[in-house]
Amino acid sequence: MTMSANSSFRELEAPRRNPSAAPEFGSSRATSIPVRWLKFNVVGGIGIVVQLAALFLLKGVLHFNYLAATAIAVEAAVVHNFVWHEQFTWADRIKSSWRRTLSRFLRFHLANGAVSILGNLALMKVMVGLGHMNYLVANAISIALCSLLNFLVSEESVFPDESH
């Protein structure tokens, strides 16, 4: 299959069905969760690169305190991830308008941002501050531990289905 330059990832997804119709074999919400989880992790993987690059630049090159560098790096990843989740991971659920997007961004930032920033800072304090672990390794572990909770919060409250 070839795609034109104007094609998007949304065209690759299955067409929407009537949510009030009886479930079809293989098309239930349960089968969409693994696909969404995969998309979430693709975006998150790129967000990890953004976060680790920012952390390395801030801590390793500019010599910021590791906790301040972690907070700023997490914030960069949170903003990056929101943009991609809005356009890719949950694109089938949302209705675009600047007000709805702003509302979702605030919910995402409060929920996922709080989990990511507080979780990363607490885990970094334990692993680096107390355990003397390498800050990049500790940050990668922190990201993995916060990921599942962030997905569940996004799935249920940040990106609810607005299609009906």
PAKEDO-794201 format. One record per residue (C-alpha): x, z, y negated. Coordinates in nm, 3 decimals. Layout:
<rs>
R|X|Z|Y
...
</rs>
This chain:
<rs>
R|0.000|0.000|0.000
R|0.136|-0.089|-0.342
R|0.045|0.088|-0.661
R|0.046|-0.050|-1.011
R|0.232|0.125|-1.292
R|-0.102|0.264|-1.412
R|-0.192|0.424|-1.077
R|-0.192|0.799|-1.051
R|-0.169|1.059|-0.779
R|-0.543|1.115|-0.820
R|-0.611|0.769|-0.674
R|-0.437|0.871|-0.354
R|-0.678|1.157|-0.291
R|-0.998|1.126|-0.090
R|-1.309|1.048|-0.293
R|-1.519|1.345|-0.399
R|-1.827|1.421|-0.197
R|-2.145|1.594|-0.298
R|-2.069|1.971|-0.276
R|-2.429|2.046|-0.173
R|-2.418|1.801|0.120
R|-2.352|1.923|0.473
R|-1.982|1.942|0.553
R|-1.835|1.641|0.730
R|-1.598|1.682|1.021
R|-1.244|1.728|0.887
R|-1.350|1.748|0.522
R|-1.435|2.114|0.482
R|-1.284|2.341|0.219
R|-1.056|2.477|0.492
R|-0.887|2.139|0.533
R|-0.840|2.101|0.157
R|-0.659|2.434|0.129
R|-0.350|2.317|0.325
R|-0.327|2.001|0.113
R|-0.360|2.202|-0.208
R|-0.104|2.456|-0.078
R|0.137|2.168|-0.013
R|0.083|2.031|-0.365
R|0.124|2.381|-0.508
R|0.457|2.415|-0.330
R|0.582|2.071|-0.443
R|0.513|2.170|-0.804
R|0.654|2.515|-0.739
R|0.970|2.365|-0.587
R|1.033|2.168|-0.903
R|0.948|2.481|-1.103
R|1.214|2.669|-0.905
R|1.472|2.412|-1.015
R|1.354|2.455|-1.376
R|1.372|2.835|-1.345
R|1.711|2.848|-1.174
R|1.862|2.594|-1.415
R|1.734|2.791|-1.714
R|1.858|3.117|-1.560
R|2.202|2.970|-1.492
R|2.224|2.830|-1.845
R|2.110|3.152|-2.009
R|2.302|3.400|-1.789
R|2.595|3.198|-1.658
R|2.677|2.987|-1.966
R|2.529|3.172|-2.265
R|2.589|3.522|-2.115
R|2.241|3.663|-2.178
R|2.151|3.990|-2.005
R|2.022|3.899|-1.656
R|1.677|4.052|-1.718
R|1.626|3.874|-2.053
R|1.751|3.550|-1.899
R|1.511|3.598|-1.605
R|1.210|3.652|-1.833
R|1.284|3.339|-2.037
R|1.356|3.129|-1.727
R|1.030|3.243|-1.563
R|0.838|3.154|-1.879
R|0.986|2.803|-1.876
R|0.880|2.762|-1.512
R|0.530|2.901|-1.576
R|0.465|2.645|-1.853
R|0.612|2.364|-1.642
R|0.402|2.461|-1.340
R|0.078|2.486|-1.540
R|0.115|2.132|-1.671
R|0.174|1.992|-1.321
R|-0.097|2.203|-1.154
R|-0.344|2.083|-1.416
R|-0.250|1.717|-1.360
R|-0.174|1.718|-0.987
R|-0.254|2.025|-0.776
R|-0.604|2.099|-0.906
R|-0.671|1.770|-1.090
R|-0.978|1.703|-0.874
R|-1.145|2.026|-0.985
R|-1.110|2.024|-1.360
R|-1.286|1.864|-1.651
R|-1.038|1.786|-1.924
R|-1.095|1.908|-2.274
R|-0.857|2.091|-2.499
R|-1.078|2.404|-2.496
R|-1.100|2.415|-2.116
R|-0.729|2.342|-2.084
R|-0.646|2.618|-2.332
R|-0.872|2.860|-2.143
R|-0.708|2.766|-1.809
R|-0.362|2.796|-1.964
R|-0.441|3.145|-2.090
R|-0.580|3.249|-1.749
R|-0.282|3.092|-1.571
R|-0.037|3.255|-1.807
R|-0.201|3.596|-1.782
R|-0.239|3.582|-1.405
R|0.048|3.374|-1.269
R|0.274|3.450|-1.562
R|0.223|3.822|-1.516
R|0.276|3.806|-1.139
R|0.585|3.587|-1.187
R|0.742|3.774|-1.476
R|0.664|4.130|-1.364
R|0.732|4.050|-0.999
R|1.060|3.872|-1.076
R|1.180|4.142|-1.317
R|1.098|4.425|-1.075
R|1.254|4.248|-0.778
R|1.560|4.143|-0.981
R|1.609|4.503|-1.097
R|1.604|4.620|-0.737
R|1.814|4.339|-0.583
R|2.065|4.282|-0.865
R|2.061|4.609|-1.058
R|2.053|4.842|-0.759
R|2.159|4.619|-0.471
R|2.429|4.419|-0.657
R|2.304|4.094|-0.504
R|2.398|3.760|-0.663
R|2.146|3.695|-0.943
R|2.064|3.339|-0.830
R|2.004|3.440|-0.467
R|1.795|3.738|-0.581
R|1.590|3.513|-0.809
R|1.521|3.264|-0.528
R|1.395|3.551|-0.309
R|1.180|3.683|-0.594
R|1.021|3.342|-0.644
R|0.933|3.310|-0.276
R|0.775|3.656|-0.266
R|0.555|3.588|-0.572
R|0.446|3.239|-0.459
R|0.160|3.323|-0.221
R|-0.005|3.565|-0.462
R|0.020|3.306|-0.741
R|-0.149|3.042|-0.523
R|-0.438|3.272|-0.434
R|-0.493|3.371|-0.797
R|-0.484|3.005|-0.908
R|-0.714|2.888|-0.630
R|-0.979|3.149|-0.695
R|-0.974|3.220|-1.069
R|-0.753|2.989|-1.273
R|-0.869|2.650|-1.144
R|-1.228|2.702|-1.023
R|-1.420|2.390|-0.929
R|-1.571|2.254|-1.252
R|-1.706|1.935|-1.095
R|-2.062|2.064|-1.052
</rs>
